[in-house]
Amino acid sequence: MTKRLIPLAAMDRILKNGGADRVSDKAKAALKSVLEDIAEEIAANAVKLAIHAGRKTVKAGDIKLAAR
């Protein structure tokens, strides 16, 4: 079973806020997959930054820096 970190309803809202009138279930699932992959990469890099700074706590600045 696929992990459900981000709900499909949120993908629907994001796509509709982007201007879509209608959104297929496959489009929602594709966006969800891409965003979760990107989020996992950013999170891993943010953890590395926090550890490098001698902290166990990941801070907003780590996330912003990792997202660059």
Biopython code that builds the backbone (N, CA, C, O; Angstrom):
import numpy as np
from Bio.PDB.StructureBuilder import StructureBuilder

atoms = [
    (1, "MET", "N", (0.839, -1.188, 0.000)),
    (1, "MET", "CA", (0.000, 0.000, 0.000)),
    (1, "MET", "C", (0.877, 1.242, 0.000)),
    (1, "MET", "O", (1.920, 1.279, 0.653)),
    (2, "THR", "N", (0.452, 2.244, -0.727)),
    (2, "THR", "CA", (1.207, 3.488, -0.855)),
    (2, "THR", "C", (1.086, 4.314, 0.411)),
    (2, "THR", "O", (0.015, 4.417, 1.009)),
    (3, "LYS", "N", (2.214, 4.905, 0.808)),
    (3, "LYS", "CA", (2.171, 5.785, 1.975)),
    (3, "LYS", "C", (1.387, 7.040, 1.626)),
    (3, "LYS", "O", (1.511, 7.560, 0.517)),
    (4, "ARG", "N", (0.594, 7.525, 2.548)),
    (4, "ARG", "CA", (-0.258, 8.680, 2.295)),
    (4, "ARG", "C", (0.176, 9.828, 3.187)),
    (4, "ARG", "O", (-0.410, 10.071, 4.242)),
    (5, "LEU", "N", (1.208, 10.529, 2.748)),
    (5, "LEU", "CA", (1.701, 11.658, 3.523)),
    (5, "LEU", "C", (0.899, 12.925, 3.229)),
    (5, "LEU", "O", (0.602, 13.711, 4.129)),
    (6, "ILE", "N", (0.558, 13.107, 1.963)),
    (6, "ILE", "CA", (-0.194, 14.289, 1.546)),
    (6, "ILE", "C", (-1.526, 13.803, 0.965)),
    (6, "ILE", "O", (-1.532, 12.957, 0.071)),
    (7, "PRO", "N", (-2.633, 14.316, 1.451)),
    (7, "PRO", "CA", (-3.928, 13.854, 0.939)),
    (7, "PRO", "C", (-4.192, 14.302, -0.503)),
    (7, "PRO", "O", (-3.754, 15.373, -0.922)),
    (8, "LEU", "N", (-4.907, 13.472, -1.247)),
    (8, "LEU", "CA", (-5.245, 13.797, -2.634)),
    (8, "LEU", "C", (-6.123, 15.046, -2.722)),
    (8, "LEU", "O", (-6.071, 15.771, -3.715)),
    (9, "ALA", "N", (-6.918, 15.297, -1.699)),
    (9, "ALA", "CA", (-7.769, 16.495, -1.711)),
    (9, "ALA", "C", (-6.919, 17.763, -1.766)),
    (9, "ALA", "O", (-7.312, 18.752, -2.385)),
    (10, "ALA", "N", (-5.752, 17.732, -1.117)),
    (10, "ALA", "CA", (-4.856, 18.890, -1.159)),
    (10, "ALA", "C", (-4.314, 19.088, -2.570)),
    (10, "ALA", "O", (-4.132, 20.221, -3.016)),
    (11, "MET", "N", (-4.056, 17.989, -3.270)),
    (11, "MET", "CA", (-3.574, 18.090, -4.658)),
    (11, "MET", "C", (-4.648, 18.709, -5.549)),
    (11, "MET", "O", (-4.349, 19.507, -6.437)),
    (12, "ASP", "N", (-5.892, 18.336, -5.302)),
    (12, "ASP", "CA", (-7.019, 18.893, -6.052)),
    (12, "ASP", "C", (-7.092, 20.408, -5.849)),
    (12, "ASP", "O", (-7.266, 21.167, -6.803)),
    (13, "ARG", "N", (-6.958, 20.832, -4.599)),
    (13, "ARG", "CA", (-7.008, 22.275, -4.301)),
    (13, "ARG", "C", (-5.844, 23.018, -4.945)),
    (13, "ARG", "O", (-6.032, 24.110, -5.481)),
    (14, "ILE", "N", (-4.654, 22.448, -4.900)),
    (14, "ILE", "CA", (-3.479, 23.092, -5.498)),
    (14, "ILE", "C", (-3.689, 23.263, -7.004)),
    (14, "ILE", "O", (-3.444, 24.337, -7.553)),
    (15, "LEU", "N", (-4.138, 22.216, -7.655)),
    (15, "LEU", "CA", (-4.343, 22.280, -9.107)),
    (15, "LEU", "C", (-5.462, 23.252, -9.471)),
    (15, "LEU", "O", (-5.359, 23.979, -10.459)),
    (16, "LYS", "N", (-6.520, 23.263, -8.680)),
    (16, "LYS", "CA", (-7.614, 24.198, -8.961)),
    (16, "LYS", "C", (-7.198, 25.640, -8.682)),
    (16, "LYS", "O", (-7.615, 26.554, -9.395)),
    (17, "ASN", "N", (-6.383, 25.850, -7.652)),
    (17, "ASN", "CA", (-5.852, 27.190, -7.396)),
    (17, "ASN", "C", (-4.942, 27.637, -8.533)),
    (17, "ASN", "O", (-4.775, 28.833, -8.772)),
    (18, "GLY", "N", (-4.351, 26.664, -9.237)),
    (18, "GLY", "CA", (-3.511, 26.949, -10.393)),
    (18, "GLY", "C", (-4.305, 27.256, -11.643)),
    (18, "GLY", "O", (-3.733, 27.619, -12.672)),
    (19, "GLY", "N", (-5.625, 27.113, -11.564)),
    (19, "GLY", "CA", (-6.473, 27.483, -12.687)),
    (19, "GLY", "C", (-7.230, 26.342, -13.352)),
    (19, "GLY", "O", (-7.991, 26.580, -14.290)),
    (20, "ALA", "N", (-7.044, 25.117, -12.892)),
    (20, "ALA", "CA", (-7.729, 23.978, -13.505)),
    (20, "ALA", "C", (-9.214, 23.982, -13.137)),
    (20, "ALA", "O", (-9.578, 24.221, -11.985)),
    (21, "ASP", "N", (-10.061, 23.718, -14.125)),
    (21, "ASP", "CA", (-11.499, 23.581, -13.858)),
    (21, "ASP", "C", (-11.807, 22.188, -13.321)),
    (21, "ASP", "O", (-12.564, 22.023, -12.365)),
    (22, "ARG", "N", (-11.199, 21.190, -13.961)),
    (22, "ARG", "CA", (-11.401, 19.803, -13.546)),
    (22, "ARG", "C", (-10.042, 19.131, -13.443)),
    (22, "ARG", "O", (-9.113, 19.474, -14.175)),
    (23, "VAL", "N", (-9.928, 18.159, -12.518)),
    (23, "VAL", "CA", (-8.658, 17.471, -12.283)),
    (23, "VAL", "C", (-8.922, 15.969, -12.205)),
    (23, "VAL", "O", (-9.786, 15.520, -11.452)),
    (24, "SER", "N", (-8.167, 15.198, -12.990)),
    (24, "SER", "CA", (-8.346, 13.748, -12.957)),
    (24, "SER", "C", (-7.664, 13.162, -11.722)),
    (24, "SER", "O", (-6.770, 13.772, -11.135)),
    (25, "ASP", "N", (-8.104, 11.978, -11.348)),
    (25, "ASP", "CA", (-7.498, 11.292, -10.206)),
    (25, "ASP", "C", (-6.032, 10.973, -10.484)),
    (25, "ASP", "O", (-5.200, 11.034, -9.579)),
    (26, "LYS", "N", (-5.714, 10.632, -11.735)),
    (26, "LYS", "CA", (-4.327, 10.329, -12.090)),
    (26, "LYS", "C", (-3.449, 11.565, -11.979)),
    (26, "LYS", "O", (-2.287, 11.460, -11.585)),
    (27, "ALA", "N", (-3.979, 12.731, -12.316)),
    (27, "ALA", "CA", (-3.216, 13.982, -12.197)),
    (27, "ALA", "C", (-2.940, 14.286, -10.728)),
    (27, "ALA", "O", (-1.839, 14.711, -10.378)),
    (28, "LYS", "N", (-3.929, 14.072, -9.872)),
    (28, "LYS", "CA", (-3.740, 14.298, -8.435)),
    (28, "LYS", "C", (-2.662, 13.366, -7.896)),
    (28, "LYS", "O", (-1.794, 13.786, -7.131)),
    (29, "ALA", "N", (-2.720, 12.108, -8.296)),
    (29, "ALA", "CA", (-1.745, 11.119, -7.819)),
    (29, "ALA", "C", (-0.342, 11.446, -8.331)),
    (29, "ALA", "O", (0.636, 11.279, -7.602)),
    (30, "ALA", "N", (-0.237, 11.906, -9.569)),
    (30, "ALA", "CA", (1.067, 12.251, -10.135)),
    (30, "ALA", "C", (1.677, 13.439, -9.398)),
    (30, "ALA", "O", (2.861, 13.418, -9.062)),
    (31, "LEU", "N", (0.881, 14.471, -9.146)),
    (31, "LEU", "CA", (1.373, 15.639, -8.425)),
    (31, "LEU", "C", (1.785, 15.250, -7.009)),
    (31, "LEU", "O", (2.817, 15.701, -6.514)),
    (32, "LYS", "N", (0.989, 14.423, -6.366)),
    (32, "LYS", "CA", (1.286, 13.943, -5.011)),
    (32, "LYS", "C", (2.629, 13.229, -4.985)),
    (32, "LYS", "O", (3.444, 13.474, -4.096)),
    (33, "SER", "N", (2.863, 12.361, -5.936)),
    (33, "SER", "CA", (4.100, 11.592, -6.001)),
    (33, "SER", "C", (5.310, 12.505, -6.182)),
    (33, "SER", "O", (6.323, 12.350, -5.499)),
    (34, "VAL", "N", (5.197, 13.450, -7.101)),
    (34, "VAL", "CA", (6.298, 14.375, -7.364)),
    (34, "VAL", "C", (6.592, 15.234, -6.138)),
    (34, "VAL", "O", (7.751, 15.390, -5.752)),
    (35, "LEU", "N", (5.557, 15.786, -5.530)),
    (35, "LEU", "CA", (5.761, 16.651, -4.362)),
    (35, "LEU", "C", (6.346, 15.892, -3.177)),
    (35, "LEU", "O", (7.189, 16.424, -2.454)),
    (36, "GLU", "N", (5.904, 14.649, -2.974)),
    (36, "GLU", "CA", (6.437, 13.858, -1.866)),
    (36, "GLU", "C", (7.903, 13.519, -2.094)),
    (36, "GLU", "O", (8.692, 13.520, -1.149)),
    (37, "ASP", "N", (8.279, 13.228, -3.345)),
    (37, "ASP", "CA", (9.686, 12.953, -3.647)),
    (37, "ASP", "C", (10.552, 14.178, -3.363)),
    (37, "ASP", "O", (11.615, 14.068, -2.751)),
    (38, "ILE", "N", (10.092, 15.338, -3.811)),
    (38, "ILE", "CA", (10.829, 16.579, -3.591)),
    (38, "ILE", "C", (10.906, 16.883, -2.095)),
    (38, "ILE", "O", (11.961, 17.273, -1.596)),
    (39, "ALA", "N", (9.799, 16.706, -1.382)),
    (39, "ALA", "CA", (9.766, 16.988, 0.051)),
    (39, "ALA", "C", (10.722, 16.075, 0.822)),
    (39, "ALA", "O", (11.393, 16.526, 1.750)),
    (40, "GLU", "N", (10.788, 14.805, 0.447)),
    (40, "GLU", "CA", (11.690, 13.872, 1.125)),
    (40, "GLU", "C", (13.144, 14.269, 0.904)),
    (40, "GLU", "O", (13.958, 14.167, 1.822)),
    (41, "GLU", "N", (13.481, 14.720, -0.305)),
    (41, "GLU", "CA", (14.841, 15.151, -0.607)),
    (41, "GLU", "C", (15.200, 16.405, 0.200)),
    (41, "GLU", "O", (16.288, 16.495, 0.769)),
    (42, "ILE", "N", (14.290, 17.354, 0.244)),
    (42, "ILE", "CA", (14.523, 18.577, 1.013)),
    (42, "ILE", "C", (14.676, 18.246, 2.496)),
    (42, "ILE", "O", (15.558, 18.786, 3.164)),
    (43, "ALA", "N", (13.833, 17.373, 3.010)),
    (43, "ALA", "CA", (13.898, 17.000, 4.420)),
    (43, "ALA", "C", (15.229, 16.340, 4.758)),
    (43, "ALA", "O", (15.832, 16.650, 5.785)),
    (44, "ALA", "N", (15.687, 15.440, 3.910)),
    (44, "ALA", "CA", (16.963, 14.764, 4.158)),
    (44, "ALA", "C", (18.110, 15.767, 4.164)),
    (44, "ALA", "O", (19.002, 15.687, 5.009)),
    (45, "ASN", "N", (18.091, 16.708, 3.230)),
    (45, "ASN", "CA", (19.144, 17.727, 3.177)),
    (45, "ASN", "C", (19.066, 18.654, 4.392)),
    (45, "ASN", "O", (20.097, 19.072, 4.918)),
    (46, "ALA", "N", (17.862, 18.975, 4.834)),
    (46, "ALA", "CA", (17.698, 19.833, 6.008)),
    (46, "ALA", "C", (18.232, 19.153, 7.264)),
    (46, "ALA", "O", (18.840, 19.805, 8.113)),
    (47, "VAL", "N", (18.010, 17.865, 7.382)),
    (47, "VAL", "CA", (18.539, 17.112, 8.528)),
    (47, "VAL", "C", (20.067, 17.147, 8.512)),
    (47, "VAL", "O", (20.699, 17.341, 9.551)),
    (48, "LYS", "N", (20.652, 16.960, 7.334)),
    (48, "LYS", "CA", (22.118, 17.025, 7.216)),
    (48, "LYS", "C", (22.638, 18.398, 7.636)),
    (48, "LYS", "O", (23.663, 18.494, 8.311)),
    (49, "LEU", "N", (21.939, 19.453, 7.242)),
    (49, "LEU", "CA", (22.346, 20.807, 7.617)),
    (49, "LEU", "C", (22.270, 21.014, 9.123)),
    (49, "LEU", "O", (23.163, 21.618, 9.718)),
    (50, "ALA", "N", (21.206, 20.516, 9.736)),
    (50, "ALA", "CA", (21.054, 20.653, 11.186)),
    (50, "ALA", "C", (22.163, 19.899, 11.913)),
    (50, "ALA", "O", (22.735, 20.413, 12.875)),
    (51, "ILE", "N", (22.465, 18.698, 11.465)),
    (51, "ILE", "CA", (23.527, 17.900, 12.086)),
    (51, "ILE", "C", (24.875, 18.602, 11.913)),
    (51, "ILE", "O", (25.682, 18.648, 12.841)),
    (52, "HIS", "N", (25.108, 19.144, 10.724)),
    (52, "HIS", "CA", (26.354, 19.867, 10.472)),
    (52, "HIS", "C", (26.506, 21.076, 11.408)),
    (52, "HIS", "O", (27.613, 21.429, 11.814)),
    (53, "ALA", "N", (25.369, 21.700, 11.738)),
    (53, "ALA", "CA", (25.380, 22.851, 12.644)),
    (53, "ALA", "C", (25.438, 22.423, 14.110)),
    (53, "ALA", "O", (25.448, 23.273, 15.001)),
    (54, "GLY", "N", (25.477, 21.117, 14.366)),
    (54, "GLY", "CA", (25.567, 20.617, 15.731)),
    (54, "GLY", "C", (24.236, 20.579, 16.459)),
    (54, "GLY", "O", (24.196, 20.598, 17.689)),
    (55, "ARG", "N", (23.146, 20.526, 15.705)),
    (55, "ARG", "CA", (21.814, 20.501, 16.312)),
    (55, "ARG", "C", (21.108, 19.207, 15.963)),
    (55, "ARG", "O", (21.401, 18.570, 14.951)),
    (56, "LYS", "N", (20.162, 18.827, 16.830)),
    (56, "LYS", "CA", (19.261, 17.719, 16.536)),
    (56, "LYS", "C", (17.952, 18.246, 15.965)),
    (56, "LYS", "O", (17.215, 17.514, 15.305)),
    (57, "THR", "N", (17.671, 19.507, 16.220)),
    (57, "THR", "CA", (16.423, 20.126, 15.789)),
    (57, "THR", "C", (16.576, 20.732, 14.403)),
    (57, "THR", "O", (17.494, 21.515, 14.157)),
    (58, "VAL", "N", (15.677, 20.368, 13.501)),
    (58, "VAL", "CA", (15.645, 20.970, 12.171)),
    (58, "VAL", "C", (14.841, 22.256, 12.277)),
    (58, "VAL", "O", (13.719, 22.257, 12.784)),
    (59, "LYS", "N", (15.418, 23.341, 11.800)),
    (59, "LYS", "CA", (14.767, 24.647, 11.881)),
    (59, "LYS", "C", (14.310, 25.100, 10.505)),
    (59, "LYS", "O", (14.701, 24.535, 9.484)),
    (60, "ALA", "N", (13.478, 26.125, 10.499)),
    (60, "ALA", "CA", (12.941, 26.651, 9.240)),
    (60, "ALA", "C", (14.059, 27.072, 8.299)),
    (60, "ALA", "O", (13.955, 26.877, 7.088)),
    (61, "GLY", "N", (15.118, 27.641, 8.836)),
    (61, "GLY", "CA", (16.250, 28.058, 8.014)),
    (61, "GLY", "C", (16.913, 26.890, 7.305)),
    (61, "GLY", "O", (17.394, 27.028, 6.181)),
    (62, "ASP", "N", (16.939, 25.728, 7.973)),
    (62, "ASP", "CA", (17.497, 24.521, 7.342)),
    (62, "ASP", "C", (16.646, 24.111, 6.147)),
    (62, "ASP", "O", (17.169, 23.733, 5.099)),
    (63, "ILE", "N", (15.341, 24.189, 6.314)),
    (63, "ILE", "CA", (14.435, 23.818, 5.221)),
    (63, "ILE", "C", (14.622, 24.775, 4.044)),
    (63, "ILE", "O", (14.726, 24.347, 2.894)),
    (64, "LYS", "N", (14.664, 26.069, 4.343)),
    (64, "LYS", "CA", (14.812, 27.068, 3.276)),
    (64, "LYS", "C", (16.137, 26.893, 2.541)),
    (64, "LYS", "O", (16.185, 26.997, 1.316)),
    (65, "LEU", "N", (17.197, 26.630, 3.273)),
    (65, "LEU", "CA", (18.503, 26.437, 2.661)),
    (65, "LEU", "C", (18.532, 25.143, 1.849)),
    (65, "LEU", "O", (19.097, 25.110, 0.756)),
    (66, "ALA", "N", (17.940, 24.100, 2.365)),
    (66, "ALA", "CA", (17.907, 22.821, 1.660)),
    (66, "ALA", "C", (17.067, 22.885, 0.388)),
    (66, "ALA", "O", (17.307, 22.130, -0.554)),
    (67, "ALA", "N", (16.100, 23.767, 0.358)),
    (67, "ALA", "CA", (15.215, 23.875, -0.805)),
    (67, "ALA", "C", (15.868, 24.626, -1.961)),
    (67, "ALA", "O", (15.365, 24.595, -3.084)),
    (68, "ARG", "N", (16.975, 25.295, -1.694)),
    (68, "ARG", "CA", (17.670, 26.049, -2.757)),
    (68, "ARG", "C", (18.294, 25.145, -3.771)),
    (68, "ARG", "O", (18.913, 25.621, -4.724)),
]
sb = StructureBuilder()
sb.init_structure("model")
sb.init_model(0)
sb.init_chain("A")
sb.init_seg("    ")
for serial, (resi, resn, name, xyz) in enumerate(atoms, 1):
    if name == "N":
        sb.init_residue(resn, " ", resi, " ")
    sb.init_atom(name, np.array(xyz, "f"), 0.0, 1.0, " ", f" {name:<3s}", serial, name[0])
structure = sb.get_structure()
